[in-house]
Every structure is written in structure tokens, then in C-alpha cells.
Amino acid sequence: MARLDVKTQDPERYAQVKAEQEELKLQFSMAAFGTSVARLCPYCEHKIEILYRGEHGPSRAKCPNCGEEVVFPPIAFRLYTA
């Protein structure tokens, strides 16, 4: 359960951000780009984040499942056609 219920605290801001997020999901979804990659925690294999096609720098994240801090290397991927 979330610690902070932003939906009830500021419904106007929540609606604005939710609409922006839905637009971004459509823009970068698998239907638009055809591929995505999930970064998994190396300790417990929990999905930490999803990356869409492009270049991504190194990142550091704390796994919400096991609590370990994980550093991910940079990644760049494209769709290759033969």
C-alpha cells in the first residue's frame, strides 16, 4: 500500500499527471516501438524497471522486493532488420 494517497490529497494535480503519463505510455509503448527491455534485480529477479528502445545510461535502484541496491550498466538497443 502506498504511503501517500495523492489521488485524494490533490485530485486536480493527480488527474493532470495521470493524463500526461497515459500520453507518454502511448507514445513509448510497445505498439509504437515494438520492443522493450526489463531490468531485473540480480538477487531476486524482481522486475525493477522497463526500458523502451533507445540509449540508457547507467542507473542505480533499490529493489522494492528484497531491498538490495543494484547498479545497472548502460544499455543501447535498436530494432535490426535483415
Secondary structure, DSSP 4 states (H G I P E B T S, - for coil): --SS-HHHH-HHHHHHHHHHHHHHHHHHSHHHHS-EEEEE-TTT--EEEEEESEEE--EEEE-TTT--EEEE--EEE-----
